[in-house]
Amino acid sequence: MEMTRIIGRPEWHVGLAGLSAIGVTFGFARYGYGLYLPEFRREFGLSVATVGLIGSASYIGFVVALLLVGTLVARFGPRSMVITGGGCATAGMGLVAVAREPATLTTGLVLAGMSSGWVWAPYSDVVDRVIPQNRRERVMAVIATGTAFGVVVAGPLALLLRHSHWRHAWSVFAVAALVVTVYNALVLPGGSHRAAPHGTRKGSEGGRARSGAGRGGFLRRRAVPLYLTAVSYGLVGAVYWAYAIEAITDETGSGSATAPLFWTLMGLAGTAGALTGHAITRHGLRRTHIWLFTGLAVAVALLGIAPGSLPAVAASAVLYGPCFMAGSALLAVWSYYTFPEKPSTGFTATILFVGLGTISGPATLGALADSHGLRAAFLVTALVAATTLLVRPGSWLGRGSGTGQARNEYARHGQMDQSRCGAGPGRHPHAS
């Protein structure tokens, strides 16, 4: 049954379904590991090396899920992928809650970590299918900030249910994942992605669309800055999520409430990432890219300079939260413009590069931290974020992309001509 037959306002339900799914799979299933790392180490006697291996395994599972999504979403549709991800999150976090030995804990964490790989990319197709063209950027931005809302919930739980009560928190996570999965199953459209019923494309246009979807389509030159940004975003984010709590607790003590409050503040600030769609529409991808990676560089550097200073820690959380949450929205919209003919598969390719950064970051910077300390690792990570400013979106994705002028062109011609305003999030604009 199509979504429009089930509910009256599909954009509202898609936004809520996506936000909640991203919240439980990222905010709980994926990043909850770093938040509860002190409890896991104490309960299961895990060494630093073992902690790193578990973290790497969960990121590898994330990448494996991404690869499978890229292959399966065209055949089974986005709803099946989201349900699979929700099932992984529910089962994985349930295993963590009942784990009595490291093997069960590791299995649960890896399974939970895979869930975000199943869930993230398919919403590009969902938005393309059911959201009106002039609202897509903002809906995609709202969905991407689901991580912030998940972190906001996880932080207070870590403050209330820590030490010997951490299992109760993971039970709450698992139940929430089950509820969200059922909701998504009810409201998301079924079946594979199909072209909009705008009639037959003209010869040259149809040829360009088909050629853009070919095997070499994802290796196009203008995608290189997108991929490099994705690797940097993954690396910077993985290092911050993995080591921020440890850096703070090393300075403030394990019994301090600073770490959970830092986590909560970061999530609350991250909700501002919902404005990313408005920022991209008003200022373009290039300016938004500069603002976000400047903010990330400063936020990471603050933990390298003064992780024991409450003002510095608070400032880092306030900067990192919205910039990181907005970064995923930036990549989603940028990918949509770059691969308009295959939105889910193109975004999966982009997230694959994010995955490469998440796998390489903690291991590389963790080795640096072993020899030079966490402060040095954070400063080097900040340098990586700053260097990303050199690989901004191309001029073809300037301020005109996503603006009213571009939308008017789409409304007038039924598509968006990339040579004039970029391939905006229309129904099926053509790649060049």
N, C-alpha and C positions, 0 to 999 in steps of 0.2 A: 504494500500500500504506500502510495506517495505521501511525503510529509505534509503537503498542503491539504490532504484529506483528513489528517489526524489533528492538526492544530491550525489555528487561524493566523498566527504571526510567526512564520518560520524563522525570520532573522533573530527574534528574541530568544527562541528556543535553541537555535543553533549556537548563538553566543553563549548561553548558559551551559549547554551540553559540552561545548568545547572548553570553556573556562574551567568547568568542574573536572573534566577528564584530564586536562593538563595539570590541574591542581593536585589531583591524587597521584598521577603517575610521575610527575616531576617533584612537586613539593613534598610529597610523602615518600613514595616508593624509591625515588632516585636520590634525593638529597637528604632524606631522613637518616641515611647511613652516617654522614658526617656529623649531624646533630647529636646522634646517640653513640658516637664512637667511644667516648670515655666509658660508658656503661658496657658496651660490647667488649672492650679490652679487659675491663675488670671482671666481667662475668665469665668470659671464656678464656682468659689468659692469653690473649692474642699479642704477638710481638708486632713491632712497627713494620717489619718486612711482610708479615702475614696480612696485616691491614692493607698494605699497598697492593698485594696480590689479589685480595678480594675486590678492592676498588677497581683494579684493572680488569678483572673478570667481568664485573658488572658493566663496564663501558664496552667491552668486547661484545657482550650480549646485546647491548644497545645497538651496536653497528650491525650485528647479524640480523636483528629484527628490521633495521632499516633496509638492508639488502633484500630481505624477503618481501617487505612492503612494496618496494619498487617493482618486484616481479608479479606480485599477487593482486595489487589493488586494481589494476586494469581489468582483471578477470572477475574478481569477486566483489569489487566495490569498496568504498571507504567504511561503511558500517561494519562489515565483517572484520576489518583490520582493527577498528576501535574496540569492538567486543573482545577480540583476541587480546589486545593490550590490557583491557580492564580485567580480564580473567587472569592474566599473568600477575597483575598488581595485587589482586585479591588473594590468589593462592600464595604468591611469594611473601607478602606481608603477614599472611596467616602462619606460614612456616616460621618466619622470624619470631612471631609472638609465642610459639610453642617450642622453639628450639632448645635442646638440652645439651647439644654438642656442636663443635665448630662446623662439622660437615653439614648439618641441617641448617645452621645459620647461613653458611655460605650459599647453599642451594637456594634458600629463600631470598637472599639479597640479590643474587644473580638473576633469578626469575623476576623479581620485582624491578630490577634495573632494566630488564628488557622491555618492560611495559611502555616506557616512554618512546622507545623506538617504533613500536607498533602504532602509537596513537598520534604522534605529532603531524606527520606529513599528510595523512588522509583528509584533514580538514581543509586543505587547499581545494580538493575536489568538491567537498561538501559546500563550501562557500561559493564556489563557481557555479554550482548547480541550483542553489536555492536562495541566494542572497541577491537583491537587486544590485546592478553594476555600481551605482553611485554610493553604496554603503559597504562595499566589500573590504576596502582598506581598513575601515574602522572596526568592522567585525573581526577581521583577522588579528588586528592589534589587541582587541579585548580578549580573544581566545588565548593569545600568547601570554598574556599577563596572568593566566590561571596559576602559574608557578608562584607568583607573589601571594595570592590568596591561600595557597597551600602552605607556604612558609609562615604566613601570619597565624594560621591555626596550629602548626607544628611547634612554633616557638613557645606559646603559653603551655601547651601540653608537656613540653620538655621541662618547663619550670615547675609544673604541678606533679607530673608523673616521671620522675627521674630516680636515679639510683635503683633500688630494688623494684620499683613500680613501672619500669620502662616497658614491660610486656603489655600492660594495659593500654599504653599509648599505641603500640603497634596493632593491638586488637581493634582499636578505634579506627586506625588507618585502613585495616582490611575491610571492616564493615562499610566505611565510607566509599571505598573502591567498588564494592559490590553494588551499592545503591546507585552510584554514578554510572556504572556499566549498564544496569537495567534501564536507566533513564535514556542513555544514548541509544540503546537498542530500540527504544520506543519511538524516538523522534528523528533519527537520522534516516535519510533515504537509502533504500536498498538498490542492489544492482550496480553494474559497472557504469563508468562515466561515459556520457554520450554528448555529442555536439548539440548545440542549441538549434531549434527548428527555424533557422533563418533562411532556409532554402539552399539550393546548391551553390557552392562557392564558384566564383569565376576561375577560369583556368589557371592564370598566373598566380592568383592568390592561393588556390587550393594546392598548387604545386609547391609553393613556399611553405605552406603549413605542413605538408607531408614530408618535405625535405628537412624541415626543422625538427621533426620528431624522429629522424633517423638515428642510426647508431652513433654517428659522429656529432649529432646535434648538441649533446651535452659537453662537447669539447670545444665549442666555439670560443673564439678569442675573447670576446667581451665578457665571458663568464669567469675569466681568470681572477679579476679583482674580487668578485663574489666569493670564489672558492678560497682565496687567500684570507679574506676577512673571516670566512667561516672557520678556518683552521685556527686563526688567532682567537676568535670568540670562544671556541671550544677549549683551547689551552688555558686562556686566562680564567674562564669560568670554572674549569675543573680544579685548577690550583686554588682558587679562592674558596670554593665550596669545600674542598678537602682539608685545607690547612688553616683557614681563618679561625675556627674555633680553637684549634690547637695553639695557634700563635697567641690568642687572647688568654686562654687558660694558663699557658706557660708563664704569663706575666701577672695574672690576677689570682690564680689558684683555682683548683678544680671545684671547690665548694662555693665559689662566687656565682651570683646570679647574672653576672655581666654577659656571659656567653648566650644564654637563652634570651635575654632582653635584646642583645645585639641582633640575634636571629629574627626576633619579632619586629624590631625596628626596620631591619632590612626588608622584610616582607611588606610592612605597611608602606614604606617609601616606594617599594616596587609596584604598588597598585597604580602609581602615576604613569606607569608604562602603558596604561590603557589609552593615554593621549597620543601614543606614537602615530597612529593613523592620521590624527589631525595635524601633527607636526610634519609628517611626510607630505600630506596634501597641501599644506600651507607653504612649507619651505623647501620641499624636495628631498630626495634621498641623499644628495651630496652633503648638504648642511646638517641633516640629521645624523649622518654617519660621523661627521666631525665632532658634533656635540657628544654623542654617545661614547666614542672611544677616548675622547679627552676625559670624560667623567670616569670611565673605567680605569684609565691610567692613574688618575689622581687617587681614586678609592683604594686601589691595590698598593700604591706607593705609601699611603698613610699607615697601613699595617706593617710595612717594611721599616718605616721611620719610627713610629711610636705605638706599638701594639698594646702597651700598658697604660696609655693615656685615654681616659674616658672621652674627652672631647674628640680626639683623633679617631677612636673606634666608632663613636656615634656618627661623625662626619663621613667615615668610610661606608658605614651602613646606609646612610641617607643618599650617598652618591651611587654606590654600587647597585642597590636595589632597583631603582628605576632604569638605570643605564643597562643593566644586564637583562631585565625583563623586556625592555624596549628593543634590545639587540635581536632577540628572536623574532620580533615583529618586523624589524628592519630586514632581516634575512628572508622572511616569508614574502614580503612585498617585493623586494629586489629580485628574488627568484621568480616571482610571478611575472614580473616585467620581462625577465630574461628568457623564460621558458613558457610562454603563454599557451602553446599548443599542447603541452603535457604538464599541467600544474603540479600534480602529485608526484610524478616521476622526477620532474625537474627539482622540486623541493627536496625529494629524497636524496638526490645527488648532492644537493647543497648540505643537507644534514649529515651526509656521509663524511664530508670534509670537516664538519663540526666534530663528528666522532673521532676522526684522526687526531684532532687537537686534544680531545678529552682523554684519549689513550696515552698520547705522548707527553702531555703536560705534567701530570702528577709524578710519573716515573722520572722524567728528566729533571724537573725542578726539585723533586724529592731527593735525588742524588746530590744535587747542589746544596740542599739544606743540610744533608748529613755532614758535608765537609765545611760549609761556610755559614750555616745557620738559616733559620726561617726568614730572618729579615732580609738577607741577601737574596733568597729565592723570590720573595715578594717584590723586591726592587727590580730584579731581572724581568719578572713577569710584567711589571708596570712598563718597562721599556718595550716589551713585545706589544703591549696595547698601544703605546704611543707610536710605534713604528707602523702600525696598521693604518694610521692616518695617511700614509703614502699611497695606499691602494683604495682610494675612494671610488664610488660609482662613477661611471663615465658621464661625459657631458650630455649624452643622449638621454640620461635619466636625471636631468636637472629638475628645476622647479616646475617645469611644465607637466611632468608626469604625475598623474593622479589629480590634477587640478580641475576646476570647472571647465577650462578651455578644452582639456582632453576629453572630458565627459561629453561636452557638447559635440565634439567631433564624432564620438561614438554614437550619440543619439542621432546625428545627422546622417551618418553613412552606415550604421549598423556594425561598424568595426573601428579599430583605431590604427591609423597608419603610423608605423614605427618610424618612418623617415621624418615625420613631423614632430611627434610628441612622445615617442616611446611606446612600447607595448604595454598599455595599461591593463588593469584587471577587468577587461571586458569579458564577454562570454567566451569567445574564442578568437582573439586577435591573432594575426599571423606573425610568425617569426621571419626575420630577414635572412 
